[in-house]
């Protein structure tokens, strides 16, 4: 994966090369760990006739992966043949567990604490930044890489097609206001800051007709329009439901999943944006690359300002909304925040140019496993996980079917099983929450078995169950797997 370094002259003056190196080391080490599994298992399979096969297999995996294979799968190899599918799934799950543990124990991205960003956000007139990217695995790195934000300081809630749940967001808004009112966290309720909701839709510059957002049939305009409709509906819900000028800030961002360049639909002074007008950060990169860092910052601020839709006489105002967001301070703050996001994205544009030859080679799906349930804060890497967030299989059936279809192409076509991690995060300070989370995982695992019976009985779908106490900040806890010895497992 190492690419020859380009001359620094190619880089933007605002690009953080140290962060780029660090982020690349993390991305390549994690992906390498998953991508090593097949070649190493092939090597093991080639030695299975040896009399000391089990010892030899353990030696190879200890050396290559840093862990040992489960004895209950290896021990039966002499009689029933080596079950490579089970071994493959087991290795994927073990690799996931190790990556997840490292994330929670060592914070390799350094994003858990985001005090500086939180302070900046409040200075811009916002107390919480709540971001909804599409659940597509190609946006899983949107926070930590594309926008370079500390994941601990923003709320990420992904949905297929970036179509977030309005009621759930209203609930979060209420919870946030209550925390401000009762505890002054993150700031006091009488401070004039707002909740900021951001939607990130996506498109593909390399293959726009096929590799855009599946939930919108690769129609960028529809993705942007429906994203904005959700945002506007949220604002209306808050303004209708709560008096005293209650409102939210809204921001619509598009993302090219091939280059990670974003485009920002800069809102006007009333908080409205134009769907066909945006500031393309790839262009900003081009325009400001030859300047000094200070000049580039000034130019970016000018470009953001220039991309605000002009004051429409009666245009946005005719809708009768947004009156509470007209104070000059929050407008200025929004522009400041946008300028920061753009500056951050410049580093990511250079990251993809430098380490991935201008655009990613895997422009389509290349996820390593499916993640379903609720949680997965640790997944901050592109194309590692296909997400199907759900509380019940019925509710998320369509997303899951899409995931199974994707993995039929990625894995089943190569005779490899579909690895699914069923995960449920819970609040440990709520009595009985852990038990309910475990029961939830079990219900989802059973429902998966019922929905995909052929894949399960052929050993082509395996499932790991994990829960996590998100209040305690501890790693995940494994609570079961379809790979357990026959007596205790699902099979
Ligand atoms: Zn999408």
Boltz pocket constraint, residues with backbone or C-beta under 6 A from the ligand:
constraints:
  - pocket:
      binder: B
      contacts: [[A, 134], [A, 135], [A, 136], [A, 159], [A, 160], [A, 161], [A, 162], [A, 202], [A, 212], [A, 213], [A, 214], [A, 215]]
      max_distance: 6.0
